[in-house]
């Protein structure tokens, strides 16, 4: 992120990144989603319907098992640098789906927020000029969603709020200037912290709203189970970046190598040749016998 983007993301909890998808990419993804048949009670796509909230709004996925070019969005090269800056180079893709909505779809409840702190992945903090988070969401907007049409709703600054959103606000019983409309053009991305309270305004446009949601976490974090992995599509070819993103969560572990325990962490390191898996630490923990020898040597010098 540049300095302006960093300021706005920290201030509001979200960013609008324009023209992430070219006209050709946008047309290709939309063509792959055409003819889904959901509004006629059918599902003609090659992936299952995850959830249908009502006759006017539905989610399909999981995203990593959808045909290309839809699942190519997971490893979009224009978005990944923004994710790496907040989640670190060990980030992993956690889940995603395609959202369809048509005129008549109601408002999606305003959910999440910095308070209450439901679980560790929902974190946001800034230290020494760097933003740290545990869970980011990327919304690839495949259609326009202008201010008078509905779409993404967010409570700016709620990613750092010390108070829980009031129930009347959450359920849209009261609406005020605390909740914002975020107008976007097709091909743009809304990048937001999951700690930001968000939802959807009622969809009022005559055309279908389409959004692809991709959720990412730090490498040691898992938000959704089961973790998406390449083996979910046997025989499919995956790029090195996709293999890196479609990893189960990992943590510190120890190996006994005879001379002591070596501390290791699976981590992705950027080199001139690209990304590579590498040990983060090779610190040998001092054994008891070594400590005794060191103490005797110290006494002799005294």
C-alpha positions, 0 to 999 in steps of 0.5 A, a space after each residue: 500500500 502507498 501512504 494514502 492507501 495505508 492511511 485510508 485503510 487504517 482510518 476506515 477499515 477498507 479500501 476500494 482498489 479500482 480497475 483490478 480486473 481488465 475488461 477482458 478478465 471481467 468478461 471472461 469471469 462473468 461468462 463463466 457464471 452466466 446461465 446459472 439458473 438459480 432464479 428458476 430453482 435450478 443450479 446449472 453450474 459445475 459447483 454446488 449452491 452453498 446457501 440461498 438466503 431467499 429467492 433473491 440472493 444466493 452463494 455458490 462455491 466453494 470458490 477453489 473448486 469452481 472452474 477457471 477463470 473464476 478460481 483464478 481470482 484467488 491468486 490475483 497478482 494485483 491484490 496479493 501485495 496488499 494482503 502480504 503487507 497486512 497478513 505477512 508472506 505466510 498468508 493462506 487462502 481460507 475460503 470464498 464463494 460467489 454471491 448473486 443477488 437480484 432486485 428484491 434482495 433485502 439488506 444483509 445484517 451488519 455483522 462482525 466488528 472489533 468488539 466483541 472479540 470473538 476469536 483471535 483471527 479477528 484482530 487489527 493493530 498497528 505497530 511501528 508504522 505497520 498494519 497487522 491483521 488476522 483476517 482480510 476479505 477481498 470482494 471482486 465486484 463483477 458488476 457495478 454497484 453504485 450508491 443508489 443501487 445497494 451493495 456493500 455496506 460498512 461502518 467505517 472505523 468499526 475495525 477499531 471500535 471498543 463497543 459492540 454495534 447496537 442491535 437496532 443498528 445491526 438489524 437495520 431498524 435504525 439507519 444513520 450516517 454511521 453506516 456507509 454506502 461504498 459505490 464501486 464499478 465492475 472490475 474493482 475490488 473492496 479490500 476490508 478487514 473482517 473486524 470492520 462491521 459490514 453487510 449489504 444494502 438492499 439491492 435495487 438495480 434491475 440487473 443482477 449483482 455479482 461479487 466473488 468473495 475471497 477470504 485470507 488469513 495469516 498462515 497459522 490461522 484457520 477461520 473455516 473448516 475444512 481448509 481448502 487444499 489442491 487435493 480437493 480437485 484431484 488431477 487439477 494443475 495448480 500454479 506455485 502461487 496457488 499451492 502456496 495459498 492453498 495450504 492448511 494452517 501451520 505452526 511452530 514445531 520442534 525436531 529432536 536431532 540428537 544434539 538438542 531440539 531445533 525450532 522450525 517454522 514453515 514459512 514462505 520466503 521471497 527470493 530472486 527465483 520466486 517464493 520458496 519454503 524455508 526454515 525460519 529459525 535454526 536456534 539450538 536450545 542449550 542442553 543441560 550438560 552444556 549448561 553445566 560445562 559452561 558454568 564450570 568454565 565460568 567458575 574456573 575463570 573466576 
